[in-house]
Amino acid sequence: MNQNVFDDPRITAVGLLVEAHTGLSTRFAAQLDEHGLSPVEFEVLTRLARSPGNQLRMTDLAAQTSLSTSGVTRAVDRMERDGLVTRRACPADRRSSYAVVTAAGLQRLDEVLPGHLRIIEEWFTGQLEPEALRALLDGLRRVRDAVNPGATAGSAGPLPIEDASPARRS
């Protein structure tokens, strides 16, 4: 095998992305553990809180997260037992249901976010000049949209009639 193939910038780019992700994930997991949340629970709460009406259809939540449909069901089951989310029937489709973040879930996010944002600033965004950060965000969105076209499923559109409360964005 040609040794120069390992110097390919494509391999370097993916390697750096994986190394950065691993380092950040380790720091995030430790901080989330201090608040009694797993990374999956934090991801679910954040996705719901950033969605219209603080809710997503379960299938859209699966598309937006790193979880399978059955994985989302198990996570929501646990989080519902802990009072962080609740399920609500979808009025337009009886086969579907929404996962909705509760007041307790939003409170938990309020407790976690200051430390989470400090980690992001110190170890990620603070490492980049504003123009470099804009370019990185643009590039990451392009890659995300190519490899996961459903990543924003259910995050836009009108709110259901019975819950027209403003969406909480964090």
C-alpha positions as CSV (number, residue, x, y, z in Angstrom):
1,M,0.0,0.0,0.0
2,N,1.2,3.5,-0.9
3,Q,2.3,5.2,2.4
4,N,1.3,8.6,0.9
5,V,-2.3,7.6,1.0
6,F,-2.3,8.2,4.7
7,D,-1.2,11.8,4.2
8,D,-4.4,12.4,2.2
9,P,-6.1,15.6,3.6
10,R,-9.4,13.8,3.6
11,I,-8.2,11.3,6.1
12,T,-6.7,14.1,8.1
13,A,-10.0,16.0,8.1
14,V,-12.1,13.1,9.3
15,G,-9.5,12.2,11.9
16,L,-9.4,15.7,13.3
17,L,-13.2,15.8,13.3
18,V,-13.4,12.6,15.3
19,E,-10.7,13.7,17.7
20,A,-12.4,17.0,18.4
21,H,-15.8,15.3,18.8
22,T,-14.3,12.8,21.3
23,G,-12.6,15.4,23.3
24,L,-15.7,17.6,23.5
25,S,-18.0,14.7,24.2
26,T,-15.8,13.6,27.2
27,R,-16.0,17.1,28.7
28,F,-19.7,17.4,28.1
29,A,-20.4,13.9,29.6
30,A,-18.6,14.8,32.8
31,Q,-20.5,18.1,33.1
32,L,-23.9,16.5,32.3
33,D,-23.3,13.8,34.9
34,E,-22.9,16.4,37.6
35,H,-26.6,17.3,36.8
36,G,-27.8,13.7,36.6
37,L,-28.3,13.8,32.8
38,S,-26.9,11.5,30.2
39,P,-25.7,12.9,26.9
40,V,-28.7,11.3,25.2
41,E,-31.1,12.9,27.6
42,F,-29.5,16.3,27.2
43,E,-29.7,15.9,23.4
44,V,-33.4,15.0,23.6
45,L,-34.2,17.9,26.0
46,T,-32.2,20.4,23.8
47,R,-33.9,19.3,20.6
48,L,-37.3,19.6,22.1
49,A,-36.6,23.0,23.8
50,R,-35.4,24.4,20.4
51,S,-38.5,23.2,18.5
52,P,-41.8,24.9,18.0
53,G,-44.0,24.4,21.0
54,N,-41.1,22.6,22.8
55,Q,-42.2,19.4,21.1
56,L,-41.4,17.1,18.2
57,R,-43.1,14.0,16.8
58,M,-41.3,11.0,18.0
59,T,-40.2,10.1,14.4
60,D,-38.8,13.6,13.9
61,L,-37.0,13.4,17.2
62,A,-35.4,10.1,16.0
63,A,-34.4,11.8,12.7
64,Q,-32.8,14.7,14.6
65,T,-30.8,12.7,17.1
66,S,-28.3,9.9,17.1
67,L,-31.0,7.5,18.2
68,S,-33.1,4.9,16.3
69,T,-36.9,5.1,16.6
70,S,-36.8,2.4,19.3
71,G,-34.0,4.2,21.0
72,V,-36.0,7.4,21.2
73,T,-38.9,5.4,22.6
74,R,-36.7,4.0,25.4
75,A,-35.2,7.4,26.1
76,V,-38.5,9.2,26.2
77,D,-39.9,6.4,28.5
78,R,-37.1,7.0,31.0
79,M,-37.4,10.7,30.8
80,E,-41.1,10.6,31.2
81,R,-40.7,8.6,34.4
82,D,-38.3,11.3,35.6
83,G,-40.8,14.0,34.7
84,L,-38.5,15.7,32.1
85,V,-40.8,15.0,29.1
86,T,-44.3,13.9,28.4
87,R,-46.1,12.4,25.4
88,R,-49.0,14.0,23.7
89,A,-51.2,12.5,21.0
90,C,-50.9,13.9,17.5
91,P,-54.3,15.3,16.6
92,A,-53.7,14.9,12.8
93,D,-52.3,11.3,13.0
94,R,-53.5,8.9,15.7
95,R,-50.5,6.7,14.9
96,S,-48.0,9.4,15.9
97,S,-47.3,11.1,19.2
98,Y,-45.3,14.1,20.3
99,A,-42.5,14.2,22.9
100,V,-42.9,17.5,24.8
101,V,-40.4,18.9,27.3
102,T,-42.0,19.6,30.7
103,A,-41.4,22.6,33.0
104,A,-39.1,20.3,35.0
105,G,-37.2,19.4,31.8
106,L,-36.8,23.1,31.0
107,Q,-35.6,23.8,34.6
108,R,-33.0,21.1,34.3
109,L,-31.8,22.6,31.0
110,D,-31.6,26.0,32.7
111,E,-29.3,24.4,35.4
112,V,-27.1,22.6,32.9
113,L,-26.7,25.3,30.1
114,P,-24.4,27.8,31.9
115,G,-21.7,25.1,32.4
116,H,-22.3,23.6,29.0
117,L,-21.9,27.0,27.3
118,R,-18.7,27.6,29.3
119,I,-17.3,24.3,27.9
120,I,-18.3,25.2,24.4
121,E,-16.7,28.6,24.6
122,E,-13.5,27.4,26.2
123,W,-12.9,24.3,24.2
124,F,-14.6,25.0,20.9
125,T,-16.0,28.4,19.7
126,G,-13.4,30.3,21.7
127,Q,-10.6,28.6,19.8
128,L,-11.8,30.2,16.6
129,E,-11.8,33.7,15.2
130,P,-15.4,34.9,14.2
131,E,-14.8,34.4,10.5
132,A,-13.3,30.9,11.0
133,L,-16.3,30.0,13.2
134,R,-18.8,31.2,10.5
135,A,-16.9,29.1,7.9
136,L,-16.9,26.1,10.1
137,L,-20.6,26.4,10.8
138,D,-21.3,26.7,7.1
139,G,-19.2,23.6,6.3
140,L,-20.7,21.5,9.2
141,R,-24.2,22.4,8.0
142,R,-23.4,21.3,4.5
143,V,-21.9,18.0,5.7
144,R,-24.7,17.4,8.1
145,D,-27.4,18.0,5.5
146,A,-25.6,15.7,3.1
147,V,-25.2,12.8,5.5
148,N,-28.4,13.3,7.5
149,P,-31.0,15.1,5.4
150,G,-33.6,14.5,8.1
151,A,-31.6,16.3,10.8
152,T,-34.0,19.2,11.0
153,A,-37.2,17.2,10.5
154,G,-40.2,18.8,12.3
155,S,-38.2,21.8,13.4
156,A,-40.1,24.3,11.2
157,G,-43.7,24.9,10.4
158,P,-46.9,26.0,12.2
159,L,-47.6,25.0,15.7
160,P,-50.4,22.7,16.5
161,I,-53.6,24.6,17.2
162,E,-54.0,23.4,20.8
163,D,-50.4,24.6,21.7
164,A,-49.6,27.9,20.3
165,S,-47.1,28.8,23.0
166,P,-43.9,30.5,21.7
167,A,-41.0,28.1,21.1
168,R,-38.1,28.3,23.6
169,R,-34.7,28.7,21.9
170,S,-31.5,28.1,23.6
